[in-house]
Amino acid sequence: MEIKYQKANSEWGLTGFFEGYKLVFSATFDPKKTLKRKWEKFFPFFKTKARQNHGSIIKEVDIYELFSPSAKDAWNNAYESAKEGGRKIVGPEDIFLSLLKELSVQNLFARMKVSTHDAEKFLQNYLKINPPDDKKAAQKIPFEAFALAVKLHDHKIGSLMLLGALLNATPEVNILQAIFSNIGLTREKLELLAVWLVNLNFSFPENSWNFKLLYCCRQVGLLEEHFGYFYTFKAIEMAADLSLKRTLIDLQHKEAMRLLVKAGNIARQRKTKIISENFVKAAA
């Protein structure tokens, strides 16, 4: 899906249009508004109702109100992250730092065998030397997160949708893209992992690569519930890779699961419940 952007007269400086709806974003990085949102979180009766323009035929949607509680926390904590680091501008990097503290993002990184602690320390050290200098760099992030949530049929804009927005909308020269590349996180993997980990009602095209991987991920989830295993995403990818030349195209995901089940048995024999790609190699 595509959002059409236009400049706005508000301090955020950007609005979007999607299927006849005007998209706005109220949660700007302003000290007073950030403090107000914190008060509203703990004391909801302080919250004021949004004003409606009854003279307009265009329905207005505040994207911030579609954020999940964890995404709201991550967004508001990005301001605190910048403040603690002595940075005057809140950039995508600060959003990423606050997302690293959210459980769904930590789960995704754990599946990829990536330490959120190491990523946090690296980025914090980088920002000491290269603080954000573009006030507009974060403006598209909420809108892109909305677009991803709609695409993947997520009823709320969660933390993983914000992470996907950073992946999609951050310029190639930004340090975040270097981090994503280094850990092997692509748009396709983010979408797949989000659908799996959040249990979204979304299907990839039949016999596509993500269709087969999602099948394996969901079956792996059942094995984990029953045996207490933990499969890394690299293990699932390797099983899918090894199945490519072993059977017919519409049975490859079944062959991949055979390897993953066998890898689980090998791991159990070696008295571990973490199944990595090494066990899949041994199963093959």
N, C-alpha and C positions, 0 to 999 in steps of 0.2 A: 504494500500500500504506500501511497505517497501523500505527504502533507505539503500543502502550498503555503509558503511563508510570506509574510509581509511585515514591513516595519510598523511599529506601534508608537503611539504617543506616550505610553506609560514608561516608567523608569526601566522596566525590563527590556523594552525596545524591540520586542518581537511578538507576533501572534501568528497563529496558523489557521488554516481552513481544512476541514475534512468532512466530506459528504454533507455539506450544507451547515455544518456546525463551526462556529468560531471558537478556536482553542486559545485560551489565555492561561497565564500562570501567575498565581498570586504570591508564591513563596520566594520572593526575591531575597538576596543576601543583604538585608538591611538590619543593623543592630536592633532597632526598636521592634521591627516586625518579627525578627527571629525570637526575641524575648517574649513577644506577645504570643507566638505560636507555642512556646514552651508552657506558658501559663494556661493556654487553651487545652493543652494535652492533659494536664493534671486537674484543671478546673473547667470542664466543658461548658459550664453555664456562662463563662465569660465570652464565649464565642458569639460574634455578631453574624447575622444572616447576610449572605451576599446580596448586593443590590441588583435588582432586575430592571432591565431597560424594556418597559412594556411597549415602547413605541417602535421597537425594532422587530422585524420578521425573522431575523437571524438568531438562532438559539446559541447562547454562549456557554461554554463548558470550561470550568476551572480544572485544569489537569491535576493540580495539587490535591484536590479533593478525591481523586481517583487513586492516589498513592495508598499502598498498604501501610500499616503502622510502622513496620520495619523500614520501609523506604522513606517514610517521613522522618524517622529518626536519623537515617543515614544522610538525608539531604540537609537537615538542620545541623547535624554534627559536623558537616563539611565546613560550615562557618566557624565552628569552634576549633576545628583542625587548623584552619588558616590563622585564626587569632592566636592560638598557642604557638604556632610557628613564626609569629611576628610578620605574617604576610597580609598586606592590605587588600589584595585581590584574591577572591575565591575562585580557583580554577578547577578544571576537570580532575586534576591530580588530587585535590582535597576531597572531592566526591569519592574518588577511588579509595583513598585512605580510610574514609569513614565506612565505606562498603566492606572493607576487609574485616570489620568488627561484627558484621551481620552474619547470622548463623547460616543462611542459605548460600551465601558467597563462600563462607568457610567450608561448607560441605562440597561445593563444586570444586574448590581448589584441592581439597583432600582427595577427591576422586582423581585429580590430575597429578597427584603426588607433588604438590607445590606448597611450600610453607608460606602462609599468610604473614607470619612474623618476619621472615626474611624479606618478603616483598615490601612490607611496611618500612622496615629499617632502611632498605635500599632507597626507596622513594623519599623518605624523610631527609636522608643525607643529600640526595640530589637536589631537593628543593631549597636546602640551605645555600646552595651555590647558584641555582637557577630558579628563582621564584617565578610564579605566573605573572605575566605582564599584559595579558589581554583580558579586558573586562567582559568582552562578549563571548569568550571561549566556551562558557558553560550554558549559554542561552538556549541552544538547540537540544540539550540533553533531555529535559523533561518531555519535549515533543517527540523525540525519537524513541524514548521509552514508551510513550503512549502508542506509537505506531507499532512497536514490537509486541506490546501486550495485545493489541487488536489482532495482529497477524497470528499469534500463537494461542489465541482464545483464552487469555488470562483475564479473569474478571476484575483483577486489581493490578495496578502497576507496582510490582514488587521490586525487591533489591536486585534480583537477577535481570529484570527488565532495565533497570538503571545501568547495570554492568554492561548489558548488551548495547545500550545507547552510547556508552563511552567507547565501546569497540567500533560501533558504526559511524559515530559522528566526530570523533577526535581526529585531527589532522595527522597525516603520516609522520610529520616531523616531531610530533609530541612524544615525550618519553613514555607515555602509556602504551603507545603502539609498539615500542621496542620491548616493553615488558610482556605484552600480549604475544608478540612474536617469539620471544625467548621461552615462554612457558608452553607454547604451542596452542594457544587459545585463538581460534578463528570464529567468524560469525556462524558458520555451519555447526561447529562444535557447541558454541554457546546456546544456539537454538535447541539442539538435540538435548543437551544436558538440562536446560531449563524445562523442557517438556517432560523429561524423565523425573527430575528431582522435585518439581512442583506438582507432578501428576496432572498435567494439563490435558484437556480433551482435544488433542490435535493429532492429525495423522499426516505423515509425509507421503509423497507419491509412492505407489506400490513398486517394490523392487528397486527403489532408489537406495543409495548408500545409507542415508539417515534412516530410512524405513527399516533396513536390516539391523542397523545398530540399535535403534529404539526397541525393536523386538527383543534383542539380546539383553538390553538394559533392563527391560521390564521382567524378563524371565530370571535374570540375575537377582533382581529384587526379591523374588519368591525364594530363591535359594538362600539368600542372606537371612530372610525371616526364619527359615526352617533350620538352617545349620549355624547361623551366627557368623557367616562369612562376611568379608568386605572385599569386593572386587574393585581394583583400580580401573579407570577408564582405559588406560593403555593396554591392560589385559584384554578388555572387550574388543578394542580396536585390533589387536594382534590376532585374536581368534577369527575375527571377520576377515582380516587380510589373508590368513592361512586357508580360509575356506574357499577363496575365490576360484582356484583351479582344481578343487577337489570334487565338485559336484555341479549339478545344473544350476542355472542362475536363480531360479525360484526356490531352490533348496539350500542356498548358501548360508542363510541365517540359521537354519536347522543344524547344519554341519558345524557352524561356529558355536552353537550351544552345546553340541556334543563335546567339543574341545574344552569349553568352559566348565562343564560338569566334571570332566576328567581331571582338569586342573585343580578343581576343588578337592577331589579325592586325594590327589598327590599332596596338596597343602595340608590336608588333615593327617596324612601319614607322617608328615614332617612336623606335626604339632604346631601349626600356625593357621590362623584364620584369615590372614591377609593374602589375597591371591593377586600376584603381580604378573607381568608379562613373562617372567622367567618360568612360572609354572605352566603357562600356556605353551611355551616352547617345549617343555618336557612332555606335555600331553600330546604334542604333535609327533 
